[in-house]
Amino acid sequence: DYIKQESKELILRAYLLGSYAHRDMKRESGEPYITHPIAVAQILTGLYMDPEALAAGLLHDVAEDTDFGIDYIRVHFGSTIARLVDGVTKLKKIQEKKTKADAPVNNQRAESLRKMMMASIEDLRVLFIKLADRLHNMRTLGGQKEHKRRRTARETLDYYAPIANRLGIWVIKSELEDLSFRYLNPSSYKEIKNAIQQKESDRQKLVRRIRAELERALADAG
């Protein structure tokens, strides 16, 4: 609802190109590949990102993975969206070049790469798109082989969750950490999850009681 009609047309055009460009591609889960860019755009919408960022979210893998390159995107969507898509691709290449395996890195090395990633971009929206991309990949990591799940979770914990924290995007930061923990320490994750679920009913009772008290106090105050 926060997007104007002319901007919705831009987003629709981005979806149409993304859908066509990825038409023969599948995710490892077997789903059509376009489901990933759509999910990225939905995450960005939840952050109230602007139309150009949403369009770039829908196109973020087009230049790298299909026949429609950055020049094509620049001609049909303008220099800003092309720059955002190109920035996401460059971030991926930096991270892939500097990291390997699933071994944890020391804090100094991790901080060095985070600084390099942040210094490489001209527009902060690139980081928002990349974080949305990583979040959806983490949400759908279950279909990957174990070694790939661990490697991706390790990268997420070392690089992307701290970047989300630095940008103040707490909702993404906390979910990235939770999902990483799930794949790096599955037994501990399961124990904690079970303990939390057992306490759920107690928490709900407390919330209902506090809500009732607040409603009474607000009603008394008019």
N, C-alpha and C positions, 0 to 999 in steps of 0.2 A: 504493500500500500504506500510505502514511502517513495516509490519510484514513479517518475512521470511517464506518460504514455509514450512519448518519443524515445525515451530511454529503454522502455520495455521492447520496442521494436529492434533496438540495437542488440539487446540480450537475446531476442528470438533469432536474429541473424547469426549470432555467435553459436547458438545451439544448433542451428541448421547446418552450419559448416562443420562443427565438431561431430555431429551425428553422421554426416556424409563421409567425412575424412576417416572416421574410425569404424565405418560400416562393416568392414570384414574382420574387425579385431575383437577378440574375446579376452576377458580377464582370466586368471588361472582358475577362478571359481566356475568358469563357463558362462558367466553373465556377459551380455554385450558390453564392450569397453566404455561406451558412452555413459553408462551408469556411474562411472567414477567421476568424470567432469561434472555431471549433474549434481552429485553429492557434494563435491567441492564448492560449487556455486551455492548450494543450499546452506552450507556451513558459513560461507561469507555473507549470505543474506541474514543469517542469525546475528552477525556482527554489524549489521547495517552498513556494509561496504557500498561504495558508490557503483553506478552502472558499468563504468570502465573496468573496475576490478572484477565484477561479476562476469562480464564478457571474457576477460582474460582468464578467469577461473575455468570457464567452459572450453577455452582454447589452449589451456596451458601445456598440453601434450601434443598438440597438432603439429607444431613446427618441428619438433624433435622426432616424432614417430610416424608422420605421414608425408604425402607428396606436397602438402601445402606449407611452404616455408614462411619464414619471417617476412620476406618481401611481399608475399601474397597477403599476409595479414595486414601489413602496413598499408598496402594499396586499398584494401577493402574495409579496414577498421580504423585506420589512422595510426599515427606514430606513437601515441601514448599506449594504446593497447598492445601494439607490437613490442614496445619497450618492456612492458610488464611481462609478456610471454617470454621474451628473450631473457629477461632477468631471472625468471624461475628456472629456465634451462641452464643458465650459467651457475646458479646456486647448486643445482643437482650435480653438475660436473665438478665443481670445487669439492663438494662433500665426498663424491665417489673417488676422486683422485687422492684425497688425503686420508681416507679411512679404508680399513680392510679387516676381514675376519670379524669375530664377535667379541674379541678381547676388550676389556675395559681400558680406557686411556687415562693417563694421569690428568689432573686438573689443569696443569699448565698447558698441555697440548690441546686439551678440549677447549680451553678459553682462547687459545691462539686461533683455532679454526673458527670458533664462533665469531671472533673479531674479524677474521678474513671474510667470512660470509656476509657479515653486516656491512663491512667496508666496500664490498663489491657491488652493492646496489645503489641506485640513484633515487629509488622511490620505495618508501616503507611498505607500500601495498604489495610489493613483490614478496616480502616476508609473510604477510598475512595469507597470500595465496599459497605459498609453500607450506605454511603451517596447516592450512585447511587440507591440502593435498596429503600431508603426512598423517593427519588425524584420521582421514577416511581410510588410508592404507592400514593404519593400526587397527581400526575398527573391523576391518575385513581380513586380518592377518591369519585367521584360523585355518584357512585353506592352504597355507604355504607349508613347505617342509620345515621340520624343526630347526635346522641350522639357519635357514633364512629368517624364520621368526625371531630367533635369538639375535641374529645380526641386526635386523631392523629395529628390534626393541632396544638393543644396546646403543645404536646410533641415535635413536629418539631420546633416550635418557641423557646421553652425553651432550647432544647438540640442540635438538629442537625444543625440548621442554624448557631448558634454560633460556632460549631465545624468546619463547612465549612469555616466560616469567619476566624477562627484561622489558618486554613491550607492555607488560601489565595485562595480558590476556589470560586472566586466571582460569577461566572455564576451560580453555584449551590446554593450558599448562597442567592442570590437575588431571584431566582425562588422559593426556599423553603419559604422565607418570604412572597412573593406575594401570593403563594397558601395558606399559613396558614392564612393570612389576609382575603382571600376570604371566608374561612369557619368560622372564628371566628367573623368577622364583615361584614357579607354579604351586609347589606344596605350601609355602608360606602364604601365598595369595589366597589359596583355598581355605586355609585355617582362619585367616582374618575375615574373609568373606562370610564364612559360616558363623563366626562369632558375632559379626555385625547383624546378620539376618536374625539370629536368636534374640538380639536386643531390640529388633525393629518394633515389635508390638509395644514394648515399654516406652520407646521414644514417641511413638504415635499417641499414646495415652497422655504423655507429658505435653506434647504439642496441642492436643485438643483442650487440655485443661488451661494452658496459658492463653490459647485463643479465646476461650470462653471468658476468662478474666479480662482480657483486653477489650473484648466486645462490650462487656458490662461497663468498664471504665469509660470507653468512648461514648457509649449511650448516655451515661450519666453526665458527660461533659458536653453533650449535644452535638 
